């Protein structure tokens, strides 16, 4: 979490929000609705934030039916290697 927090601060300083980082670390994936429900951002802002995080490689967008999941890439790698 610390490494990704530093990456967000370095590449997206306007996006560096503690609440945003907590939401993307609650589960190994998130949806735009998670940000809206937690009052981190309105729908359009949440979409911009998540797109920016995809752009710097922190999240990866995965289409699952009608839903888009945003997977925290490094966290998933850690979970996959933790046996």
mmCIF file of the N, C-alpha and C atoms, coordinates in Angstrom:
data_MODEL
# 
_entry.id   MODEL 
# 
loop_
_atom_site.group_PDB 
_atom_site.id 
_atom_site.type_symbol 
_atom_site.label_atom_id 
_atom_site.label_alt_id 
_atom_site.label_comp_id 
_atom_site.label_asym_id 
_atom_site.label_entity_id 
_atom_site.label_seq_id 
_atom_site.pdbx_PDB_ins_code 
_atom_site.Cartn_x 
_atom_site.Cartn_y 
_atom_site.Cartn_z 
_atom_site.occupancy 
_atom_site.B_iso_or_equiv 
_atom_site.pdbx_formal_charge 
_atom_site.auth_seq_id 
_atom_site.auth_comp_id 
_atom_site.auth_asym_id 
_atom_site.auth_atom_id 
_atom_site.pdbx_PDB_model_num 
ATOM 1   N N  . UNK A 1 1  ? 0.830   -1.190  0.000   1.00 0.00 ? 1  UNK A N  1 
ATOM 2   C CA . UNK A 1 1  ? 0.000   0.000   0.000   1.00 0.00 ? 1  UNK A CA 1 
ATOM 3   C C  . UNK A 1 1  ? 0.874   1.252   0.000   1.00 0.00 ? 1  UNK A C  1 
ATOM 4   N N  . UNK A 1 2  ? 1.962   1.209   0.726   1.00 0.00 ? 2  UNK A N  1 
ATOM 5   C CA . UNK A 1 2  ? 2.852   2.364   0.799   1.00 0.00 ? 2  UNK A CA 1 
ATOM 6   C C  . UNK A 1 2  ? 3.474   2.669   -0.561  1.00 0.00 ? 2  UNK A C  1 
ATOM 7   N N  . UNK A 1 3  ? 3.898   1.622   -1.277  1.00 0.00 ? 3  UNK A N  1 
ATOM 8   C CA . UNK A 1 3  ? 4.492   1.827   -2.604  1.00 0.00 ? 3  UNK A CA 1 
ATOM 9   C C  . UNK A 1 3  ? 3.490   2.430   -3.566  1.00 0.00 ? 3  UNK A C  1 
ATOM 10  N N  . UNK A 1 4  ? 2.278   1.916   -3.546  1.00 0.00 ? 4  UNK A N  1 
ATOM 11  C CA . UNK A 1 4  ? 1.269   2.441   -4.458  1.00 0.00 ? 4  UNK A CA 1 
ATOM 12  C C  . UNK A 1 4  ? 0.852   3.851   -4.055  1.00 0.00 ? 4  UNK A C  1 
ATOM 13  N N  . UNK A 1 5  ? 0.827   4.134   -2.787  1.00 0.00 ? 5  UNK A N  1 
ATOM 14  C CA . UNK A 1 5  ? 0.520   5.480   -2.315  1.00 0.00 ? 5  UNK A CA 1 
ATOM 15  C C  . UNK A 1 5  ? 1.566   6.467   -2.819  1.00 0.00 ? 5  UNK A C  1 
ATOM 16  N N  . UNK A 1 6  ? 2.833   6.070   -2.754  1.00 0.00 ? 6  UNK A N  1 
ATOM 17  C CA . UNK A 1 6  ? 3.912   6.931   -3.262  1.00 0.00 ? 6  UNK A CA 1 
ATOM 18  C C  . UNK A 1 6  ? 3.804   7.131   -4.771  1.00 0.00 ? 6  UNK A C  1 
ATOM 19  N N  . UNK A 1 7  ? 3.436   6.082   -5.492  1.00 0.00 ? 7  UNK A N  1 
ATOM 20  C CA . UNK A 1 7  ? 3.273   6.194   -6.946  1.00 0.00 ? 7  UNK A CA 1 
ATOM 21  C C  . UNK A 1 7  ? 2.147   7.152   -7.280  1.00 0.00 ? 7  UNK A C  1 
ATOM 22  N N  . UNK A 1 8  ? 1.054   7.084   -6.544  1.00 0.00 ? 8  UNK A N  1 
ATOM 23  C CA . UNK A 1 8  ? -0.065  8.006   -6.787  1.00 0.00 ? 8  UNK A CA 1 
ATOM 24  C C  . UNK A 1 8  ? 0.371   9.436   -6.502  1.00 0.00 ? 8  UNK A C  1 
ATOM 25  N N  . UNK A 1 9  ? 1.089   9.648   -5.409  1.00 0.00 ? 9  UNK A N  1 
ATOM 26  C CA . UNK A 1 9  ? 1.579   10.994  -5.074  1.00 0.00 ? 9  UNK A CA 1 
ATOM 27  C C  . UNK A 1 9  ? 2.525   11.527  -6.148  1.00 0.00 ? 9  UNK A C  1 
ATOM 28  N N  . UNK A 1 10 ? 3.362   10.650  -6.687  1.00 0.00 ? 10 UNK A N  1 
ATOM 29  C CA . UNK A 1 10 ? 4.345   11.071  -7.683  1.00 0.00 ? 10 UNK A CA 1 
ATOM 30  C C  . UNK A 1 10 ? 3.704   11.367  -9.035  1.00 0.00 ? 10 UNK A C  1 
ATOM 31  N N  . UNK A 1 11 ? 2.822   10.487  -9.495  1.00 0.00 ? 11 UNK A N  1 
ATOM 32  C CA . UNK A 1 11 ? 2.269   10.618  -10.840 1.00 0.00 ? 11 UNK A CA 1 
ATOM 33  C C  . UNK A 1 11 ? 0.951   11.368  -10.898 1.00 0.00 ? 11 UNK A C  1 
ATOM 34  N N  . UNK A 1 12 ? 0.194   11.311  -9.830  1.00 0.00 ? 12 UNK A N  1 
ATOM 35  C CA . UNK A 1 12 ? -1.130  11.945  -9.808  1.00 0.00 ? 12 UNK A CA 1 
ATOM 36  C C  . UNK A 1 12 ? -1.310  12.706  -8.491  1.00 0.00 ? 12 UNK A C  1 
ATOM 37  N N  . UNK A 1 13 ? -0.541  13.769  -8.274  1.00 0.00 ? 13 UNK A N  1 
ATOM 38  C CA . UNK A 1 13 ? -0.589  14.444  -6.970  1.00 0.00 ? 13 UNK A CA 1 
ATOM 39  C C  . UNK A 1 13 ? -1.966  14.999  -6.604  1.00 0.00 ? 13 UNK A C  1 
ATOM 40  N N  . UNK A 1 14 ? -2.757  15.386  -7.581  1.00 0.00 ? 14 UNK A N  1 
ATOM 41  C CA . UNK A 1 14 ? -4.091  15.896  -7.277  1.00 0.00 ? 14 UNK A CA 1 
ATOM 42  C C  . UNK A 1 14 ? -5.037  14.780  -6.841  1.00 0.00 ? 14 UNK A C  1 
ATOM 43  N N  . UNK A 1 15 ? -4.671  13.553  -7.131  1.00 0.00 ? 15 UNK A N  1 
ATOM 44  C CA . UNK A 1 15 ? -5.504  12.401  -6.825  1.00 0.00 ? 15 UNK A CA 1 
ATOM 45  C C  . UNK A 1 15 ? -5.138  11.748  -5.497  1.00 0.00 ? 15 UNK A C  1 
ATOM 46  N N  . UNK A 1 16 ? -4.084  12.196  -4.915  1.00 0.00 ? 16 UNK A N  1 
ATOM 47  C CA . UNK A 1 16 ? -3.556  11.567  -3.701  1.00 0.00 ? 16 UNK A CA 1 
ATOM 48  C C  . UNK A 1 16 ? -4.511  11.773  -2.525  1.00 0.00 ? 16 UNK A C  1 
ATOM 49  N N  . UNK A 1 17 ? -5.462  10.876  -2.395  1.00 0.00 ? 17 UNK A N  1 
ATOM 50  C CA . UNK A 1 17 ? -6.464  10.960  -1.339  1.00 0.00 ? 17 UNK A CA 1 
ATOM 51  C C  . UNK A 1 17 ? -6.394  9.723   -0.466  1.00 0.00 ? 17 UNK A C  1 
ATOM 52  N N  . UNK A 1 18 ? -6.355  9.933   0.809   1.00 0.00 ? 18 UNK A N  1 
ATOM 53  C CA . UNK A 1 18 ? -6.296  8.820   1.747   1.00 0.00 ? 18 UNK A CA 1 
ATOM 54  C C  . UNK A 1 18 ? -7.537  7.932   1.615   1.00 0.00 ? 18 UNK A C  1 
ATOM 55  N N  . UNK A 1 19 ? -8.708  8.566   1.476   1.00 0.00 ? 19 UNK A N  1 
ATOM 56  C CA . UNK A 1 19 ? -9.955  7.803   1.337   1.00 0.00 ? 19 UNK A CA 1 
ATOM 57  C C  . UNK A 1 19 ? -9.958  6.962   0.069   1.00 0.00 ? 19 UNK A C  1 
ATOM 58  N N  . UNK A 1 20 ? -9.464  7.525   -1.020  1.00 0.00 ? 20 UNK A N  1 
ATOM 59  C CA . UNK A 1 20 ? -9.397  6.785   -2.283  1.00 0.00 ? 20 UNK A CA 1 
ATOM 60  C C  . UNK A 1 20 ? -8.515  5.556   -2.133  1.00 0.00 ? 20 UNK A C  1 
ATOM 61  N N  . UNK A 1 21 ? -7.362  5.728   -1.537  1.00 0.00 ? 21 UNK A N  1 
ATOM 62  C CA . UNK A 1 21 ? -6.443  4.593   -1.356  1.00 0.00 ? 21 UNK A CA 1 
ATOM 63  C C  . UNK A 1 21 ? -7.042  3.526   -0.442  1.00 0.00 ? 21 UNK A C  1 
ATOM 64  N N  . UNK A 1 22 ? -7.764  3.940   0.570   1.00 0.00 ? 22 UNK A N  1 
ATOM 65  C CA . UNK A 1 22 ? -8.401  2.954   1.447   1.00 0.00 ? 22 UNK A CA 1 
ATOM 66  C C  . UNK A 1 22 ? -9.430  2.129   0.687   1.00 0.00 ? 22 UNK A C  1 
ATOM 67  N N  . UNK A 1 23 ? -10.179 2.766   -0.194  1.00 0.00 ? 23 UNK A N  1 
ATOM 68  C CA . UNK A 1 23 ? -11.199 2.035   -0.955  1.00 0.00 ? 23 UNK A CA 1 
ATOM 69  C C  . UNK A 1 23 ? -10.547 1.022   -1.887  1.00 0.00 ? 23 UNK A C  1 
ATOM 70  N N  . UNK A 1 24 ? -9.457  1.402   -2.567  1.00 0.00 ? 24 UNK A N  1 
ATOM 71  C CA . UNK A 1 24 ? -8.853  0.447   -3.496  1.00 0.00 ? 24 UNK A CA 1 
ATOM 72  C C  . UNK A 1 24 ? -8.075  -0.650  -2.779  1.00 0.00 ? 24 UNK A C  1 
ATOM 73  N N  . UNK A 1 25 ? -7.883  -0.509  -1.451  1.00 0.00 ? 25 UNK A N  1 
ATOM 74  C CA . UNK A 1 25 ? -7.224  -1.568  -0.683  1.00 0.00 ? 25 UNK A CA 1 
ATOM 75  C C  . UNK A 1 25 ? -8.169  -2.337  0.229   1.00 0.00 ? 25 UNK A C  1 
ATOM 76  N N  . UNK A 1 26 ? -9.456  -2.051  0.191   1.00 0.00 ? 26 UNK A N  1 
ATOM 77  C CA . UNK A 1 26 ? -10.402 -2.832  0.981   1.00 0.00 ? 26 UNK A CA 1 
ATOM 78  C C  . UNK A 1 26 ? -10.514 -4.244  0.438   1.00 0.00 ? 26 UNK A C  1 
ATOM 79  N N  . UNK A 1 27 ? -10.511 -4.366  -0.867  1.00 0.00 ? 27 UNK A N  1 
ATOM 80  C CA . UNK A 1 27 ? -10.598 -5.643  -1.562  1.00 0.00 ? 27 UNK A CA 1 
ATOM 81  C C  . UNK A 1 27 ? -9.592  -5.591  -2.704  1.00 0.00 ? 27 UNK A C  1 
ATOM 82  N N  . UNK A 1 28 ? -9.239  -6.728  -3.276  1.00 0.00 ? 28 UNK A N  1 
ATOM 83  C CA . UNK A 1 28 ? -8.295  -6.696  -4.396  1.00 0.00 ? 28 UNK A CA 1 
ATOM 84  C C  . UNK A 1 28 ? -8.904  -6.129  -5.686  1.00 0.00 ? 28 UNK A C  1 
ATOM 85  N N  . UNK A 1 29 ? -10.176 -5.788  -5.627  1.00 0.00 ? 29 UNK A N  1 
ATOM 86  C CA . UNK A 1 29 ? -10.831 -5.160  -6.779  1.00 0.00 ? 29 UNK A CA 1 
ATOM 87  C C  . UNK A 1 29 ? -11.821 -4.123  -6.269  1.00 0.00 ? 29 UNK A C  1 
ATOM 88  N N  . UNK A 1 30 ? -12.196 -3.198  -7.124  1.00 0.00 ? 30 UNK A N  1 
ATOM 89  C CA . UNK A 1 30 ? -13.216 -2.224  -6.749  1.00 0.00 ? 30 UNK A CA 1 
ATOM 90  C C  . UNK A 1 30 ? -14.022 -1.848  -7.984  1.00 0.00 ? 30 UNK A C  1 
ATOM 91  N N  . UNK A 1 31 ? -15.098 -1.162  -7.735  1.00 0.00 ? 31 UNK A N  1 
ATOM 92  C CA . UNK A 1 31 ? -15.956 -0.630  -8.790  1.00 0.00 ? 31 UNK A CA 1 
ATOM 93  C C  . UNK A 1 31 ? -16.113 0.860   -8.543  1.00 0.00 ? 31 UNK A C  1 
ATOM 94  N N  . UNK A 1 32 ? -16.554 1.555   -9.563  1.00 0.00 ? 32 UNK A N  1 
ATOM 95  C CA . UNK A 1 32 ? -16.799 2.980   -9.421  1.00 0.00 ? 32 UNK A CA 1 
ATOM 96  C C  . UNK A 1 32 ? -17.810 3.219   -8.292  1.00 0.00 ? 32 UNK A C  1 
ATOM 97  N N  . UNK A 1 33 ? -18.787 2.338   -8.173  1.00 0.00 ? 33 UNK A N  1 
ATOM 98  C CA . UNK A 1 33 ? -19.814 2.482   -7.143  1.00 0.00 ? 33 UNK A CA 1 
ATOM 99  C C  . UNK A 1 33 ? -19.220 2.477   -5.738  1.00 0.00 ? 33 UNK A C  1 
ATOM 100 N N  . UNK A 1 34 ? -18.106 1.772   -5.540  1.00 0.00 ? 34 UNK A N  1 
ATOM 101 C CA . UNK A 1 34 ? -17.473 1.758   -4.217  1.00 0.00 ? 34 UNK A CA 1 
ATOM 102 C C  . UNK A 1 34 ? -17.024 3.153   -3.805  1.00 0.00 ? 34 UNK A C  1 
ATOM 103 N N  . UNK A 1 35 ? -16.480 3.914   -4.748  1.00 0.00 ? 35 UNK A N  1 
ATOM 104 C CA . UNK A 1 35 ? -16.046 5.277   -4.447  1.00 0.00 ? 35 UNK A CA 1 
ATOM 105 C C  . UNK A 1 35 ? -17.238 6.184   -4.179  1.00 0.00 ? 35 UNK A C  1 
ATOM 106 N N  . UNK A 1 36 ? -18.293 6.005   -4.946  1.00 0.00 ? 36 UNK A N  1 
ATOM 107 C CA . UNK A 1 36 ? -19.489 6.829   -4.786  1.00 0.00 ? 36 UNK A CA 1 
ATOM 108 C C  . UNK A 1 36 ? -20.162 6.527   -3.452  1.00 0.00 ? 36 UNK A C  1 
ATOM 109 N N  . UNK A 1 37 ? -20.300 5.239   -3.119  1.00 0.00 ? 37 UNK A N  1 
ATOM 110 C CA . UNK A 1 37 ? -20.952 4.840   -1.867  1.00 0.00 ? 37 UNK A CA 1 
ATOM 111 C C  . UNK A 1 37 ? -20.211 5.343   -0.641  1.00 0.00 ? 37 UNK A C  1 
ATOM 112 N N  . UNK A 1 38 ? -18.897 5.401   -0.711  1.00 0.00 ? 38 UNK A N  1 
ATOM 113 C CA . UNK A 1 38 ? -18.080 5.853   0.422   1.00 0.00 ? 38 UNK A CA 1 
ATOM 114 C C  . UNK A 1 38 ? -17.896 7.368   0.439   1.00 0.00 ? 38 UNK A C  1 
ATOM 115 N N  . UNK A 1 39 ? -18.559 8.077   -0.479  1.00 0.00 ? 39 UNK A N  1 
ATOM 116 C CA . UNK A 1 39 ? -18.483 9.539   -0.586  1.00 0.00 ? 39 UNK A CA 1 
ATOM 117 C C  . UNK A 1 39 ? -17.063 10.042  -0.840  1.00 0.00 ? 39 UNK A C  1 
ATOM 118 N N  . UNK A 1 40 ? -16.293 9.245   -1.570  1.00 0.00 ? 40 UNK A N  1 
ATOM 119 C CA . UNK A 1 40 ? -14.956 9.680   -1.965  1.00 0.00 ? 40 UNK A CA 1 
ATOM 120 C C  . UNK A 1 40 ? -15.070 10.641  -3.139  1.00 0.00 ? 40 UNK A C  1 
ATOM 121 N N  . UNK A 1 41 ? -16.016 10.357  -4.040  1.00 0.00 ? 41 UNK A N  1 
ATOM 122 C CA . UNK A 1 41 ? -16.198 11.197  -5.226  1.00 0.00 ? 41 UNK A CA 1 
ATOM 123 C C  . UNK A 1 41 ? -17.573 10.936  -5.825  1.00 0.00 ? 41 UNK A C  1 
ATOM 124 N N  . UNK A 1 42 ? -18.038 11.903  -6.598  1.00 0.00 ? 42 UNK A N  1 
ATOM 125 C CA . UNK A 1 42 ? -19.262 11.717  -7.367  1.00 0.00 ? 42 UNK A CA 1 
ATOM 126 C C  . UNK A 1 42 ? -18.948 10.786  -8.540  1.00 0.00 ? 42 UNK A C  1 
ATOM 127 N N  . UNK A 1 43 ? -19.960 10.351  -9.243  1.00 0.00 ? 43 UNK A N  1 
ATOM 128 C CA . UNK A 1 43 ? -19.789 9.332   -10.278 1.00 0.00 ? 43 UNK A CA 1 
ATOM 129 C C  . UNK A 1 43 ? -18.782 9.727   -11.354 1.00 0.00 ? 43 UNK A C  1 
ATOM 130 N N  . UNK A 1 44 ? -18.888 10.932  -11.889 1.00 0.00 ? 44 UNK A N  1 
ATOM 131 C CA . UNK A 1 44 ? -17.964 11.341  -12.956 1.00 0.00 ? 44 UNK A CA 1 
ATOM 132 C C  . UNK A 1 44 ? -16.534 11.467  -12.441 1.00 0.00 ? 44 UNK A C  1 
ATOM 133 N N  . UNK A 1 45 ? -16.372 12.024  -11.263 1.00 0.00 ? 45 UNK A N  1 
ATOM 134 C CA . UNK A 1 45 ? -15.034 12.161  -10.689 1.00 0.00 ? 45 UNK A CA 1 
ATOM 135 C C  . UNK A 1 45 ? -14.451 10.776  -10.375 1.00 0.00 ? 45 UNK A C  1 
ATOM 136 N N  . UNK A 1 46 ? -15.268 9.886   -9.848  1.00 0.00 ? 46 UNK A N  1 
ATOM 137 C CA . UNK A 1 46 ? -14.807 8.529   -9.546  1.00 0.00 ? 46 UNK A CA 1 
ATOM 138 C C  . UNK A 1 46 ? -14.314 7.843   -10.812 1.00 0.00 ? 46 UNK A C  1 
ATOM 139 N N  . UNK A 1 47 ? -15.045 8.019   -11.914 1.00 0.00 ? 47 UNK A N  1 
ATOM 140 C CA . UNK A 1 47 ? -14.628 7.426   -13.191 1.00 0.00 ? 47 UNK A CA 1 
ATOM 141 C C  . UNK A 1 47 ? -13.278 7.992   -13.625 1.00 0.00 ? 47 UNK A C  1 
ATOM 142 N N  . UNK A 1 48 ? -13.085 9.293   -13.467 1.00 0.00 ? 48 UNK A N  1 
ATOM 143 C CA . UNK A 1 48 ? -11.793 9.915   -13.832 1.00 0.00 ? 48 UNK A CA 1 
ATOM 144 C C  . UNK A 1 48 ? -10.666 9.386   -12.956 1.00 0.00 ? 48 UNK A C  1 
ATOM 145 N N  . UNK A 1 49 ? -10.909 9.302   -11.667 1.00 0.00 ? 49 UNK A N  1 
ATOM 146 C CA . UNK A 1 49 ? -9.878  8.830   -10.737 1.00 0.00 ? 49 UNK A CA 1 
ATOM 147 C C  . UNK A 1 49 ? -9.446  7.404   -11.075 1.00 0.00 ? 49 UNK A C  1 
ATOM 148 N N  . UNK A 1 50 ? -10.422 6.541   -11.283 1.00 0.00 ? 50 UNK A N  1 
ATOM 149 C CA . UNK A 1 50 ? -10.103 5.147   -11.571 1.00 0.00 ? 50 UNK A CA 1 
ATOM 150 C C  . UNK A 1 50 ? -9.404  4.999   -12.908 1.00 0.00 ? 50 UNK A C  1 
ATOM 151 N N  . UNK A 1 51 ? -9.821  5.785   -13.882 1.00 0.00 ? 51 UNK A N  1 
ATOM 152 C CA . UNK A 1 51 ? -9.158  5.759   -15.194 1.00 0.00 ? 51 UNK A CA 1 
ATOM 153 C C  . UNK A 1 51 ? -7.702  6.213   -15.067 1.00 0.00 ? 51 UNK A C  1 
ATOM 154 N N  . UNK A 1 52 ? -7.465  7.209   -14.240 1.00 0.00 ? 52 UNK A N  1 
ATOM 155 C CA . UNK A 1 52 ? -6.094  7.678   -14.018 1.00 0.00 ? 52 UNK A CA 1 
ATOM 156 C C  . UNK A 1 52 ? -5.251  6.599   -13.348 1.00 0.00 ? 52 UNK A C  1 
ATOM 157 N N  . UNK A 1 53 ? -5.832  5.877   -12.397 1.00 0.00 ? 53 UNK A N  1 
ATOM 158 C CA . UNK A 1 53 ? -5.106  4.791   -11.725 1.00 0.00 ? 53 UNK A CA 1 
ATOM 159 C C  . UNK A 1 53 ? -4.827  3.639   -12.676 1.00 0.00 ? 53 UNK A C  1 
ATOM 160 N N  . UNK A 1 54 ? -5.717  3.406   -13.618 1.00 0.00 ? 54 UNK A N  1 
ATOM 161 C CA . UNK A 1 54 ? -5.465  2.405   -14.666 1.00 0.00 ? 54 UNK A CA 1 
ATOM 162 C C  . UNK A 1 54 ? -4.316  2.896   -15.541 1.00 0.00 ? 54 UNK A C  1 
ATOM 163 N N  . UNK A 1 55 ? -4.319  4.176   -15.839 1.00 0.00 ? 55 UNK A N  1 
ATOM 164 C CA . UNK A 1 55 ? -3.282  4.760   -16.694 1.00 0.00 ? 55 UNK A CA 1 
ATOM 165 C C  . UNK A 1 55 ? -1.872  4.628   -16.161 1.00 0.00 ? 55 UNK A C  1 
ATOM 166 N N  . UNK A 1 56 ? -1.712  4.650   -14.838 1.00 0.00 ? 56 UNK A N  1 
ATOM 167 C CA . UNK A 1 56 ? -0.362  4.506   -14.270 1.00 0.00 ? 56 UNK A CA 1 
ATOM 168 C C  . UNK A 1 56 ? -0.071  3.081   -13.822 1.00 0.00 ? 56 UNK A C  1 
ATOM 169 N N  . UNK A 1 57 ? -1.006  2.166   -14.097 1.00 0.00 ? 57 UNK A N  1 
ATOM 170 C CA . UNK A 1 57 ? -0.743  0.755   -13.861 1.00 0.00 ? 57 UNK A CA 1 
ATOM 171 C C  . UNK A 1 57 ? -1.073  0.226   -12.482 1.00 0.00 ? 57 UNK A C  1 
ATOM 172 N N  . UNK A 1 58 ? -1.701  1.018   -11.645 1.00 0.00 ? 58 UNK A N  1 
ATOM 173 C CA . UNK A 1 58 ? -2.058  0.528   -10.314 1.00 0.00 ? 58 UNK A CA 1 
ATOM 174 C C  . UNK A 1 58 ? -3.267  -0.393  -10.396 1.00 0.00 ? 58 UNK A C  1 
ATOM 175 N N  . UNK A 1 59 ? -4.231  -0.007  -11.213 1.00 0.00 ? 59 UNK A N  1 
ATOM 176 C CA . UNK A 1 59 ? -5.418  -0.828  -11.420 1.00 0.00 ? 59 UNK A CA 1 
ATOM 177 C C  . UNK A 1 59 ? -5.454  -1.336  -12.850 1.00 0.00 ? 59 UNK A C  1 
ATOM 178 N N  . UNK A 1 60 ? -6.132  -2.466  -13.031 1.00 0.00 ? 60 UNK A N  1 
ATOM 179 C CA . UNK A 1 60 ? -6.360  -3.009  -14.377 1.00 0.00 ? 60 UNK A CA 1 
ATOM 180 C C  . UNK A 1 60 ? -7.862  -3.203  -14.531 1.00 0.00 ? 60 UNK A C  1 
ATOM 181 N N  . UNK A 1 61 ? -8.391  -2.722  -15.646 1.00 0.00 ? 61 UNK A N  1 
ATOM 182 C CA . UNK A 1 61 ? -9.818  -2.834  -15.904 1.00 0.00 ? 61 UNK A CA 1 
ATOM 183 C C  . UNK A 1 61 ? -10.142 -4.205  -16.484 1.00 0.00 ? 61 UNK A C  1 
ATOM 184 N N  . UNK A 1 62 ? -11.132 -4.866  -15.886 1.00 0.00 ? 62 UNK A N  1 
ATOM 185 C CA . UNK A 1 62 ? -11.566 -6.191  -16.337 1.00 0.00 ? 62 UNK A CA 1 
ATOM 186 C C  . UNK A 1 62 ? -13.073 -6.132  -16.536 1.00 0.00 ? 62 UNK A C  1 
ATOM 187 N N  . UNK A 1 63 ? -13.506 -6.467  -17.746 1.00 0.00 ? 63 UNK A N  1 
ATOM 188 C CA . UNK A 1 63 ? -14.934 -6.478  -18.042 1.00 0.00 ? 63 UNK A CA 1 
ATOM 189 C C  . UNK A 1 63 ? -15.520 -7.796  -17.553 1.00 0.00 ? 63 UNK A C  1 
ATOM 190 N N  . UNK A 1 64 ? -16.568 -7.726  -16.758 1.00 0.00 ? 64 UNK A N  1 
ATOM 191 C CA . UNK A 1 64 ? -17.223 -8.907  -16.225 1.00 0.00 ? 64 UNK A CA 1 
ATOM 192 C C  . UNK A 1 64 ? -18.721 -8.744  -16.465 1.00 0.00 ? 64 UNK A C  1 
ATOM 193 N N  . UNK A 1 65 ? -19.179 -9.238  -17.602 1.00 0.00 ? 65 UNK A N  1 
ATOM 194 C CA . UNK A 1 65 ? -20.562 -9.008  -17.999 1.00 0.00 ? 65 UNK A CA 1 
ATOM 195 C C  . UNK A 1 65 ? -20.773 -7.531  -18.262 1.00 0.00 ? 65 UNK A C  1 
ATOM 196 N N  . UNK A 1 66 ? -21.739 -6.950  -17.595 1.00 0.00 ? 66 UNK A N  1 
ATOM 197 C CA . UNK A 1 66 ? -21.987 -5.516  -17.739 1.00 0.00 ? 66 UNK A CA 1 
ATOM 198 C C  . UNK A 1 66 ? -21.091 -4.673  -16.842 1.00 0.00 ? 66 UNK A C  1 
ATOM 199 N N  . UNK A 1 67 ? -20.531 -5.301  -15.828 1.00 0.00 ? 67 UNK A N  1 
ATOM 200 C CA . UNK A 1 67 ? -19.718 -4.589  -14.849 1.00 0.00 ? 67 UNK A CA 1 
ATOM 201 C C  . UNK A 1 67 ? -18.267 -4.476  -15.287 1.00 0.00 ? 67 UNK A C  1 
ATOM 202 N N  . UNK A 1 68 ? -17.637 -3.426  -14.807 1.00 0.00 ? 68 UNK A N  1 
ATOM 203 C CA . UNK A 1 68 ? -16.194 -3.280  -14.955 1.00 0.00 ? 68 UNK A CA 1 
ATOM 204 C C  . UNK A 1 68 ? -15.604 -3.377  -13.563 1.00 0.00 ? 68 UNK A C  1 
ATOM 205 N N  . UNK A 1 69 ? -14.723 -4.334  -13.386 1.00 0.00 ? 69 UNK A N  1 
ATOM 206 C CA . UNK A 1 69 ? -13.986 -4.445  -12.137 1.00 0.00 ? 69 UNK A CA 1 
ATOM 207 C C  . UNK A 1 69 ? -12.632 -3.805  -12.348 1.00 0.00 ? 69 UNK A C  1 
ATOM 208 N N  . UNK A 1 70 ? -12.160 -3.134  -11.346 1.00 0.00 ? 70 UNK A N  1 
ATOM 209 C CA . UNK A 1 70 ? -10.832 -2.546  -11.396 1.00 0.00 ? 70 UNK A CA 1 
ATOM 210 C C  . UNK A 1 70 ? -9.983  -3.290  -10.385 1.00 0.00 ? 70 UNK A C  1 
ATOM 211 N N  . UNK A 1 71 ? -9.076  -4.086  -10.906 1.00 0.00 ? 71 UNK A N  1 
ATOM 212 C CA . UNK A 1 71 ? -8.281  -4.999  -10.092 1.00 0.00 ? 71 UNK A CA 1 
ATOM 213 C C  . UNK A 1 71 ? -6.975  -4.325  -9.705  1.00 0.00 ? 71 UNK A C  1 
ATOM 214 N N  . UNK A 1 72 ? -6.638  -4.404  -8.427  1.00 0.00 ? 72 UNK A N  1 
ATOM 215 C CA . UNK A 1 72 ? -5.375  -3.897  -7.930  1.00 0.00 ? 72 UNK A CA 1 
ATOM 216 C C  . UNK A 1 72 ? -4.308  -4.938  -8.280  1.00 0.00 ? 72 UNK A C  1 
ATOM 217 N N  . UNK A 1 73 ? -3.531  -4.657  -9.291  1.00 0.00 ? 73 UNK A N  1 
ATOM 218 C CA . UNK A 1 73 ? -2.603  -5.618  -9.893  1.00 0.00 ? 73 UNK A CA 1 
ATOM 219 C C  . UNK A 1 73 ? -1.590  -6.151  -8.886  1.00 0.00 ? 73 UNK A C  1 
ATOM 220 N N  . UNK A 1 74 ? -0.900  -5.272  -8.195  1.00 0.00 ? 74 UNK A N  1 
ATOM 221 C CA . UNK A 1 74 ? 0.150   -5.710  -7.269  1.00 0.00 ? 74 UNK A CA 1 
ATOM 222 C C  . UNK A 1 74 ? -0.427  -6.490  -6.096  1.00 0.00 ? 74 UNK A C  1 
ATOM 223 N N  . UNK A 1 75 ? -1.576  -6.078  -5.618  1.00 0.00 ? 75 UNK A N  1 
ATOM 224 C CA . UNK A 1 75 ? -2.183  -6.798  -4.502  1.00 0.00 ? 75 UNK A CA 1 
ATOM 225 C C  . UNK A 1 75 ? -2.591  -8.201  -4.933  1.00 0.00 ? 75 UNK A C  1 
ATOM 226 N N  . UNK A 1 76 ? -3.118  -8.332  -6.133  1.00 0.00 ? 76 UNK A N  1 
ATOM 227 C CA . UNK A 1 76 ? -3.470  -9.661  -6.638  1.00 0.00 ? 76 UNK A CA 1 
ATOM 228 C C  . UNK A 1 76 ? -2.232  -10.541 -6.774  1.00 0.00 ? 76 UNK A C  1 
ATOM 229 N N  . UNK A 1 77 ? -1.118  -9.953  -7.203  1.00 0.00 ? 77 UNK A N  1 
ATOM 230 C CA . UNK A 1 77 ? 0.124   -10.734 -7.296  1.00 0.00 ? 77 UNK A CA 1 
ATOM 231 C C  . UNK A 1 77 ? 0.559   -11.223 -5.917  1.00 0.00 ? 77 UNK A C  1 
ATOM 232 N N  . UNK A 1 78 ? 0.453   -10.352 -4.928  1.00 0.00 ? 78 UNK A N  1 
ATOM 233 C CA . UNK A 1 78 ? 0.824   -10.744 -3.568  1.00 0.00 ? 78 UNK A CA 1 
ATOM 234 C C  . UNK A 1 78 ? -0.079  -11.856 -3.054  1.00 0.00 ? 78 UNK A C  1 
ATOM 235 N N  . UNK A 1 79 ? -1.366  -11.745 -3.313  1.00 0.00 ? 79 UNK A N  1 
ATOM 236 C CA . UNK A 1 79 ? -2.297  -12.785 -2.883  1.00 0.00 ? 79 UNK A CA 1 
ATOM 237 C C  . UNK A 1 79 ? -2.030  -14.110 -3.586  1.00 0.00 ? 79 UNK A C  1 
ATOM 238 N N  . UNK A 1 80 ? -1.695  -14.052 -4.875  1.00 0.00 ? 80 UNK A N  1 
ATOM 239 C CA . UNK A 1 80 ? -1.436  -15.268 -5.633  1.00 0.00 ? 80 UNK A CA 1 
ATOM 240 C C  . UNK A 1 80 ? -0.154  -15.971 -5.153  1.00 0.00 ? 80 UNK A C  1 
ATOM 241 N N  . UNK A 1 81 ? 0.822   -15.199 -4.690  1.00 0.00 ? 81 UNK A N  1 
ATOM 242 C CA . UNK A 1 81 ? 2.087   -15.777 -4.246  1.00 0.00 ? 81 UNK A CA 1 
ATOM 243 C C  . UNK A 1 81 ? 2.091   -16.169 -2.773  1.00 0.00 ? 81 UNK A C  1 
ATOM 244 N N  . UNK A 1 82 ? 1.069   -15.800 -2.036  1.00 0.00 ? 82 UNK A N  1 
ATOM 245 C CA . UNK A 1 82 ? 1.003   -16.082 -0.609  1.00 0.00 ? 82 UNK A CA 1 
ATOM 246 C C  . UNK A 1 82 ? 0.373   -17.450 -0.382  1.00 0.00 ? 82 UNK A C  1 
ATOM 247 N N  . UNK A 1 83 ? 1.193   -18.489 -0.416  1.00 0.00 ? 83 UNK A N  1 
ATOM 248 C CA . UNK A 1 83 ? 0.704   -19.859 -0.233  1.00 0.00 ? 83 UNK A CA 1 
ATOM 249 C C  . UNK A 1 83 ? 1.284   -20.481 0.983   1.00 0.00 ? 83 UNK A C  1 
# 
